[in-house]
Amino acid sequence: MLVDSYSRVVDYLRISVTERCNFRCQYCMPEKPFSWTPRENLLSFEELFQFVKVAIDEGVNKIRITGGEPLLREDLDRFIAMIYNYKNDIDLAMTTNGYLLPNTAQKLKDAGLKRINVSLDSLQKETAWRVAQKDVLDHIIDGIETALKVGLKVKINVVPMRGINDTELLDILKYGKERDIPVRYIEYMENSFAKSDLKGLKSSDILELIRAEYSFEDEGIEKGSPSHYYRMKDGYRFGIIEPHRDDFCTHCNRIRLTAEGYLIPCLYFDEAMSIKDAIRDGDIEKATDVLREVVRDKPEKNRWNESDESSRAFYETGG
């Protein structure tokens, strides 16, 4: 079991398999050129899997595949199958923008993927284009419907932004509700790579909008999840992720691994340790030591109180 110095059990590993993305979203990397890290700088799926085995053996029981956009990494289903075949009861999930899901959902399900979170920031084509700087909506909707059809569990992620999609939050909630898909509103996380004039909505603003049409009860923060959930009278649940809350980090159980082999203890910290050399040298003992050290040094809280924005590129760590 992995336990940090604040007695939090760390059992959740998020793996960014690529920093590349086919969107240029306002809140992530709107001005980043379309480029990619040289292949030789990335850990291969076989190398990533060597570390995944270490993490599982040390107590990790939940793994989420992220990016960039993870489906841009060729043969991703092969990597997912490696993990599933090693421990088929692990909670194996992925976060995606959904654009490539129509042609990949079945392969991902067959490989062992259980759940996906899909970013859906608008149901209006022009607004979706404005957010992603690309004509994306039809592909995203098709991806969601295909994922449901093949039997993947789906959640929808929304970043509410003032003057952009703030008038659509109820429409997206209704879309999810009609399909029994939980919608999670994510408070905009300030970072130096986002559009400079972007303003997000806080949880109180979001709840006020929803309360105008629906009654709901507060269920609190779900164990093992960053989401604060609310339940409507008919049983439907939606969530809000509030990274600015003082207690957001209290039960954090996550660490992150980048495609280049950097193990990161906290999304809003720049500190990281590399497992690349240990894995490429076949030194599993050293890789295990790095994992334990990163967990031990996991900070108590993120640094929002120290800075208004992060210099961490979320497209490298999956947010």
ChimeraX attribute file (.defattr): number of C-alpha atoms within 10 A of each C-alpha:
attribute: neighborCount
match mode: 1-to-1
recipient: residues
	/A:1	13
	/A:2	18
	/A:3	16
	/A:4	20
	/A:5	12
	/A:6	13
	/A:7	10
	/A:8	18
	/A:9	19
	/A:10	25
	/A:11	21
	/A:12	23
	/A:13	21
	/A:14	24
	/A:15	25
	/A:16	29
	/A:17	30
	/A:18	26
	/A:19	24
	/A:20	20
	/A:21	22
	/A:22	17
	/A:23	21
	/A:24	20
	/A:25	21
	/A:26	19
	/A:27	23
	/A:28	24
	/A:29	21
	/A:30	16
	/A:31	12
	/A:32	12
	/A:33	8
	/A:34	10
	/A:35	9
	/A:36	10
	/A:37	12
	/A:38	7
	/A:39	10
	/A:40	8
	/A:41	11
	/A:42	17
	/A:43	20
	/A:44	17
	/A:45	17
	/A:46	13
	/A:47	16
	/A:48	24
	/A:49	18
	/A:50	17
	/A:51	21
	/A:52	20
	/A:53	17
	/A:54	16
	/A:55	23
	/A:56	20
	/A:57	13
	/A:58	16
	/A:59	16
	/A:60	22
	/A:61	17
	/A:62	20
	/A:63	23
	/A:64	20
	/A:65	25
	/A:66	28
	/A:67	28
	/A:68	28
	/A:69	26
	/A:70	23
	/A:71	27
	/A:72	17
	/A:73	16
	/A:74	9
	/A:75	13
	/A:76	18
	/A:77	20
	/A:78	16
	/A:79	21
	/A:80	24
	/A:81	19
	/A:82	18
	/A:83	22
	/A:84	18
	/A:85	13
	/A:86	13
	/A:87	15
	/A:88	13
	/A:89	11
	/A:90	18
	/A:91	17
	/A:92	20
	/A:93	22
	/A:94	24
	/A:95	26
	/A:96	26
	/A:97	28
	/A:98	27
	/A:99	23
	/A:100	18
	/A:101	23
	/A:102	17
	/A:103	13
	/A:104	18
	/A:105	25
	/A:106	18
	/A:107	18
	/A:108	27
	/A:109	19
	/A:110	14
	/A:111	19
	/A:112	24
	/A:113	26
	/A:114	18
	/A:115	20
	/A:116	25
	/A:117	23
	/A:118	24
	/A:119	20
	/A:120	22
	/A:121	26
	/A:122	24
	/A:123	18
	/A:124	13
	/A:125	14
	/A:126	14
	/A:127	17
	/A:128	22
	/A:129	17
	/A:130	18
	/A:131	23
	/A:132	21
	/A:133	16
	/A:134	15
	/A:135	15
	/A:136	21
	/A:137	22
	/A:138	14
	/A:139	16
	/A:140	22
	/A:141	18
	/A:142	17
	/A:143	23
	/A:144	27
	/A:145	16
	/A:146	19
	/A:147	25
	/A:148	16
	/A:149	12
	/A:150	14
	/A:151	14
	/A:152	20
	/A:153	18
	/A:154	24
	/A:155	20
	/A:156	25
	/A:157	23
	/A:158	22
	/A:159	23
	/A:160	25
	/A:161	21
	/A:162	12
	/A:163	10
	/A:164	17
	/A:165	21
	/A:166	18
	/A:167	14
	/A:168	16
	/A:169	22
	/A:170	17
	/A:171	12
	/A:172	20
	/A:173	20
	/A:174	14
	/A:175	16
	/A:176	20
	/A:177	15
	/A:178	10
	/A:179	11
	/A:180	14
	/A:181	21
	/A:182	21
	/A:183	28
	/A:184	23
	/A:185	25
	/A:186	22
	/A:187	21
	/A:188	22
	/A:189	21
	/A:190	20
	/A:191	20
	/A:192	16
	/A:193	20
	/A:194	22
	/A:195	16
	/A:196	11
	/A:197	6
	/A:198	14
	/A:199	17
	/A:200	20
	/A:201	16
	/A:202	18
	/A:203	20
	/A:204	9
	/A:205	13
	/A:206	18
	/A:207	14
	/A:208	11
	/A:209	15
	/A:210	14
	/A:211	12
	/A:212	9
	/A:213	9
	/A:214	12
	/A:215	12
	/A:216	19
	/A:217	11
	/A:218	12
	/A:219	12
	/A:220	12
	/A:221	19
	/A:222	12
	/A:223	11
	/A:224	15
	/A:225	14
	/A:226	21
	/A:227	20
	/A:228	20
	/A:229	21
	/A:230	19
	/A:231	16
	/A:232	13
	/A:233	10
	/A:234	8
	/A:235	10
	/A:236	16
	/A:237	22
	/A:238	22
	/A:239	24
	/A:240	24
	/A:241	23
	/A:242	20
	/A:243	17
	/A:244	17
	/A:245	11
	/A:246	12
	/A:247	12
	/A:248	17
	/A:249	17
	/A:250	13
	/A:251	19
	/A:252	21
	/A:253	25
	/A:254	25
	/A:255	21
	/A:256	24
	/A:257	27
	/A:258	25
	/A:259	25
	/A:260	22
	/A:261	26
	/A:262	18
	/A:263	25
	/A:264	24
	/A:265	26
	/A:266	25
	/A:267	19
	/A:268	22
	/A:269	17
	/A:270	12
	/A:271	15
	/A:272	16
	/A:273	15
	/A:274	18
	/A:275	25
	/A:276	21
	/A:277	12
	/A:278	18
	/A:279	22
	/A:280	15
	/A:281	10
	/A:282	13
	/A:283	12
	/A:284	17
	/A:285	12
	/A:286	15
	/A:287	23
	/A:288	19
	/A:289	13
	/A:290	17
	/A:291	23
	/A:292	18
	/A:293	14
	/A:294	21
	/A:295	24
	/A:296	18
	/A:297	14
	/A:298	25
	/A:299	17
	/A:300	15
	/A:301	16
	/A:302	19
	/A:303	16
	/A:304	17
	/A:305	10
	/A:306	8
	/A:307	12
	/A:308	11
	/A:309	16
	/A:310	20
	/A:311	13
	/A:312	17
	/A:313	20
	/A:314	23
	/A:315	20
	/A:316	23
	/A:317	26
	/A:318	25
	/A:319	18
